[in-house]
Amino acid sequence: MPFQFHFENLHPLHEDGRIGHEFRLRLAFAHRRDARLHWIERCDLPYDEDMPAGRWVDMHAVAGTRLAAFLPWLETSAADGALELDFVHRVGLRRRPKARRRLEWWVLALDGPDPDDPDDEDRDWALWCGEQRLQCDDEGVAIAHDLEEIERRHGRGRPPYPAGFAVPD
C-alpha cells in the first residue's frame, strides 16, 4: 500500500528575535513496526551542534532524542499496525545584520514489513523534499523568508537518497 507525506506550512515564525517557520509533515504508515525514518538535512549555517555545514546528515540519527519534531516517532516505536504521525518542526534563524541561511530537507520514510508477507523484502517508501531560505538586510530586518516543498513522491523497493549522502545498510 503506497503512502506519502502531506505537507502543511503552519505559519512563519517571528519571535524572540528570530525568523523562520513552523511546518507539519503528516505520514500514514500501513505497518509502523520496524518502519524507518531518515530525516536528512543540509544547511549552510547549521542550527545544531551535530550538523556539519554543507553536508547531508540524518538528523534523526544524530539528534533524534534531542529534537521535539521526533517525539511522535520515538513514542510509537513499539506500535503495531497502521498509524498516522504528525512531525511538527520549528526552525529559525536569529535576526541580525546580513544573516542568511539555506536549509534543505530530504525526509524519507520506509514502511514496516508486511506481516502477511514476511518474505517480501521490498517496502513502500515516501519522500518529502523541502527548502527554507532566510535572509536579513544590513539592519537585521527579514528580506527573504521562504519555505517551499520541492518534491513529494512515493514508491516501492529501493528508495532514493540525496547525492553525496552515505546510504545506510
Residue pairs with C-beta under 8 A, 6 or more apart in sequence:
1 30
1 111
1 124
2 124
2 126
2 154
2 155
2 156
3 27
3 28
3 29
3 30
3 109
3 111
3 124
3 126
3 154
4 27
4 126
4 128
4 152
4 153
4 154
5 25
5 26
5 27
5 107
5 109
5 126
5 127
5 128
5 152
6 25
6 26
6 27
7 23
7 24
7 25
7 128
7 130
7 149
7 152
8 23
8 24
8 25
8 26
9 21
9 23
9 147
10 21
10 22
10 23
10 24
10 88
11 21
11 22
12 19
12 20
12 21
12 145
12 147
13 19
13 20
13 21
13 22
13 90
13 92
14 142
17 94
17 95
18 92
18 93
18 94
18 95
19 92
19 93
19 95
19 134
19 136
19 142
19 145
20 90
20 91
20 92
20 93
20 132
20 134
21 90
21 91
21 92
21 132
21 147
22 88
22 89
22 90
23 88
23 89
23 130
23 147
24 86
24 87
24 88
24 89
25 86
25 87
25 89
25 107
25 128
26 84
26 85
26 86
26 87
27 84
27 85
27 87
27 109
27 126
28 82
28 83
28 84
28 85
29 35
29 82
29 83
29 84
29 85
29 109
29 111
29 112
30 82
30 111
30 112
30 114
30 124
31 81
31 82
31 111
31 112
31 113
31 114
31 115
32 76
32 79
32 80
32 81
32 82
32 83
32 112
33 78
33 79
33 80
33 81
33 112
33 115
34 112
34 113
35 109
35 110
35 111
35 112
36 109
36 110
37 60
37 70
37 73
37 107
37 108
37 109
37 110
38 58
38 60
38 61
38 106
38 107
38 108
38 109
38 110
38 161
38 168
39 58
39 59
39 60
39 64
39 69
39 70
39 87
39 105
39 107
40 56
40 57
40 58
40 59
40 105
40 106
40 107
40 108
40 161
40 162
40 165
41 51
41 56
41 57
41 59
41 103
41 104
41 105
41 106
42 54
42 55
42 56
42 57
42 103
42 104
42 106
42 162
43 51
43 53
43 54
43 101
43 102
43 103
43 104
44 53
44 54
44 101
44 102
44 103
45 53
45 93
45 100
45 101
45 102
46 52
46 53
47 91
47 93
47 103
48 59
48 62
48 63
48 66
48 67
50 57
50 62
50 63
51 57
51 59
51 62
51 63
55 164
56 106
56 162
56 164
56 165
58 165
58 168
59 67
60 70
60 73
64 70
64 73
64 74
65 74
68 88
68 90
69 87
69 88
69 89
69 90
70 87
72 85
72 86
72 87
73 85
73 87
76 83
76 85
87 107
91 103
91 132
92 134
93 99
93 100
93 101
93 134
93 136
95 136
95 140
95 141
95 142
96 136
96 140
97 136
97 137
97 138
97 139
97 140
98 136
98 137
98 138
99 134
99 135
99 136
99 140
100 134
100 135
100 136
100 144
101 132
101 133
101 134
101 135
102 131
102 132
102 133
103 131
103 132
104 129
104 130
104 131
104 132
104 150
105 128
105 129
105 130
105 131
106 127
106 129
106 161
106 162
106 165
107 127
107 128
107 129
107 130
108 125
108 126
108 127
108 159
108 160
108 161
109 125
109 126
110 123
110 124
110 125
110 159
111 123
111 124
111 125
111 126
112 123
113 120
113 121
113 123
114 120
122 156
122 157
123 156
123 157
124 154
124 155
124 156
125 154
125 155
125 156
125 157
125 159
126 153
126 154
127 151
127 152
127 153
127 154
127 159
127 160
128 149
128 151
128 152
129 149
129 150
129 151
129 152
130 147
130 148
130 149
130 150
131 146
131 147
131 148
131 150
132 146
132 147
133 144
133 145
133 146
134 142
134 144
134 145
134 146
135 142
135 143
135 144
135 145
136 142
136 143
137 143
161 167
